[in-house]
Amino acid sequence: MNKGVPLVIRSRTAWLIAGVMVAGLAGTAVARADEMPTRKPGLWEIRMLDAATKAAGMTMQQCTDAATDKDLTSNLSPMAKQTCSKNDVKKTAAGYMTDAVCTVNGMSMTSHSDVTGDFNSAYTVQVTSKVSGTSAGGPRETTMTVEAKWLGPCKPDQKPGDIVMPGGFKINITDMQKLKGLLPK
C-alpha cells in the first residue's frame, strides 16, 4: 500500500484501527512535496507480515476508488499533524520512502518505510519502527511488511471505502472520524 502513519497499539481494537490506517495510507499519500499515486480502483487484499517471524499478522480487503483514497488522505492528514512531529514522503528511484516520528498516549514511534510497486496490480511497504515509552520497558524495534495486491472489481455488496478485517469485521473509511475516538489519547 502506502507509506504509513505509525501508531502505537495497546488493544485489539486499536490494532484493527491501526491496520485500517496503515492499509489506507499505503495506497494514498498525506499531502507532501512528493505524493504517491492513488491505487487502481477495485478490491485490494492487504497482508501485514511480521518480518522477524514471517507470520501473517493480519489480512484485510479494501474496496477503493480515487475519491476514497483522497478521503482517507484528508481524514488522516489532520491526525498525522496532531500526533507526528515528522511525516516526510520522498520519491525514490525504486518507489517512495517515508520517515515519521509520532507520539500517541505518551509513547513515541520513529519509523522508516520503503514503498515499491505500481499501485495498479501490487505494491509492498517495508516498515521499520522503534517504539519507546511503553509499559514493557526499553525501546522495542519491529520490522513489518505490508503486501497489497489488486484482486479485481469490488464485490457486489461492497462500496468504495469498505474494509473487511479478519473475522468479517467491516468498516467504511468514511467512518474514520468515529475511529479516531477509539485510539488511545
C-alpha positions, 0 to 999 in steps of 0.5 A: 500500500502506502507509506504509513502513519505509525501508531502505537497499539495497546488493544485489539481494537486499536490494532484493527484501527491501526491496520485500517490506517496503515492499509489506507495510507499505503495506497494514498499519500498525506499531502507532501512535496512528493505524493504517491499515486492513488491505487487502481480502483477495485478490491485490494487484499492487504497482508501485514507480515511480521518480518522477524517471524514471517507470520501473517499478522493480519489480512484485510480487503479494501474496496477503493476508488480515487475519491476514497483514497483522497478521503482517507488522505484528508481524514488522516492528514489532520491526525498525522499533524496532531500526533507526528512531529515528522511525516516526510514522503520522498520519491525514490528511484525504486518507489517512495520512502517515508520517515515519521516520528509520532507520539500517541498516549505518551509513547513515541514511534520513529519509523522508516518505510520503503514503498515499491510497486505500481499501485495498479496490480501490487505494491509492498511497504517495508516498515521499520519502527522503534517504539519507546515509552511503553509499559514493557520497558526499553525501546522495542524495534519491529520490522513489518511488511505490508503486501497489497495486491489488486484482486479485481472489481469490488464485490457486489455488496461492497462500496468504495471505502469498505474494509473487511478485517479478519473475522468479517469485521467491516468498516467504511473509511468514511467512518474514520472520524468515529475511529479516531475516538477509539485510539488511545489519547 
